[in-house]
Structure formats: structure tokens, C-alpha cells
Amino acid sequence: MIYKKFHLEKLGELYGLGKIVESSQFAEDPALNVPINTAAVRYSLLYRCKKCRRIVASGENVLSHEQQGGHFHVRKRGMDTLSDNSGSVQCTSIFVEPMRWMTAVQEGGVLGKLSCAGCNVRLGSFNWAGTQCSCGTWVVPAFQLHKSRMDASKF
């Protein structure tokens, strides 16, 4: 996990310097080269597009972050609706490493929308400069997938 975060920071630095980030630097597409019957063995958690059921990320691709542990915390209006009974704010998105199915990232934009490679429905967004999670943490660079647009299945 620490190496993935380090690798992502280095990719962000390269991008910030105007260098081209090759798609070979991105994580493999979890939907490719994984036979259906061995997906349960290989991954403990899979995220699928709700519309077409294509695998868009696995538990191995998810980058964790500390809630409200970013550079600064901004209280958003209506944030109380995102908290559970213990008072902690729940994240409504997951942050992943860049993957080869993310064509908008490969095209070289600084920010943009992430669409499913199977049905082209919008799953989230990316921003090399970073974005704020619903819990208040600032994640840099950010490849954000919304939980409401995906189904998570544990195996």
C-alpha cells in the first residue's frame, strides 16, 4: 500500500513537470485476463459498474486515506447526513490508482470524468491536482469512483 501511494505521488510529480505518463505505468485493468471463475480467488473485493456489471476495480486497486487527516478540513453544508451514529463521517467514494481502462487519464488531461469502459456511464472523476473526499480529507492526486455508481461484492 505504501509503495502504491509513493508510485502515485511520483506519477503526479512527472505529470506536474509536463512529462507524458505512459499507460504502462498504470495498474492493469482488473476486468481483463481474469477468468470469471477465478475472480473470487484472486480478489477479496470487487467493484462493478451498476449498469453493465463490468469489473472496474478490485480491493487491490483501492488507496486508503485517513478520514479528516488531509492538509486541511472544511466543514461542508449538510455534512451531518453523511455521518453514522458514532459521529464519524462516511466516505461516499473510493480512491484508486490509475488503471488502463481510464481512457480520459491516458489522453493527458489534468482533470476529467471517469466513465465505464463497458457502457460509458460516468463512475467518477480524476484530478492530478487532487480533490476533497466527502469525509474532508484532501487526496492528491485523486482518481475517485463514487460508491453509488458501483456495486461492491466480497468473495
N, C-alpha and C positions, 0 to 999 in steps of 0.2 A: 504494500500500500504506500509506503514512504517513497519507494522508487517511482511509482506511478505519478505521485504528486511532484516529485523532483523532475521527472521527464516532462510533465505537462508545463511546469514553470519554464524549463529550458526551451520548449517549443514556443511558448509565449514570448520569450526574450528574442528568439530568432525572428518571429513574426513582427515584433516591435522594431527590429532593425531593418525590416523590409526584405528579409530573405524569404525565399519560397520554401514552404514546408511541404515536403514530399508526402504523398499518401502512404508510402511505405513506413512512415513514422507513426501512422495512426494504428489503433488496435484493429484486429481482424473483425470482420462482420460476423457476429455470433450466429446469424441465420444461415450462413454459407458453410458448406463442408461439415455440417453436423447432422448426421442421420437422426431422424425423428426418435427412434427407439433408444439412442444413446444420449440424448439431450439430458435426460434425468440423471444419468451417471456423471456427465461432465460438469453440469452446473447445478448448484443447490437452489438458485433462484433465477427465474427468467421473467423478463418484462416483454409483453407482447402488445402490439397495436390493437386497440379495442375493435377497430373496424375490420381489418383483414387478418388479424391473428399472427402476423409476421413477428418473429423474434427481433426486437430492436436493441436489447441489452441483456446482459447477464449480471449476476451478482458480482462477478469478477471485474466488470467494467465500471461499477459504481465507485465514486470517490466520496468518502465521508467528510463531513465538516462538523465543527463544534457549533452547537446552537448558540447564537449571540456571541460568538467568540471571534468575530471578524475584526476589521480595522476600526469600525465604529458601529453603533447600534442606533437605528432610527425607529421610533415607535410609529407604526402606521395606523391610520384610522381603521377601525373595525378589526383590530388585531385580536380582540378578546374572542372572536368567533373561531379563531384558529387554535385556541388553547384547550387542553384537556382538563380533567378535574384537578390535576396536580398543579395547574397554573403554567406549565411549560408549553411553549408554542410548538405546534407540529409542522413539519416541513410538508409543503404541498407538491414538491418537486424532488427529483433526484438529479445529482450532477454526475456526469460520466466523462470518461476520457474520450477524445475524438476518435471516431470509428470510420472505417472505409465507406460505409453506406451513407455517410453525411456529405452528400454532393455539394451542398452550399458551402461547407467548410473548405472543401477541396478547390472550389472556384476562386478562393482567395479573398473573400470579404472579411471585414473587421467584425461585422455583426450581421445576423440574419436569422431566418427561421429554419427550423429543422423539420423536415417532412418525412413521413414514412416512405421507404423505398418501394414498398409493395403497392400502396394505394394513394400515396401523395397527400394524405391528411396531415395537418400540422400537429406535431408532437411536442414541440418546444422551441427553444431558441439558443443561439450561441453568441458570445461576445468575448473577443480576445482581451478586452479591457476589464471584463468582469461584470457581475451583476449581483444583486442582493437577493438572497433567499427569503422566503416568507417568514423564516424564524429570525431574520435580522442580520444574519451573517453575510459578509461580503465575500464572494467566491471569485477568484481570479486565476486564470481565465475560466470562463463559465460555458459549459455545454449542458444546458438544462433541459430535462424532459419532465413534462407535467404528469403526475400520477393519475390525474383524472382522464388522461388520454390513453392510458395503458392499463393492462391487467398484469398483476404480479402473481406468479404461481410458484409455489415451493414444491420441491421434489425431495 
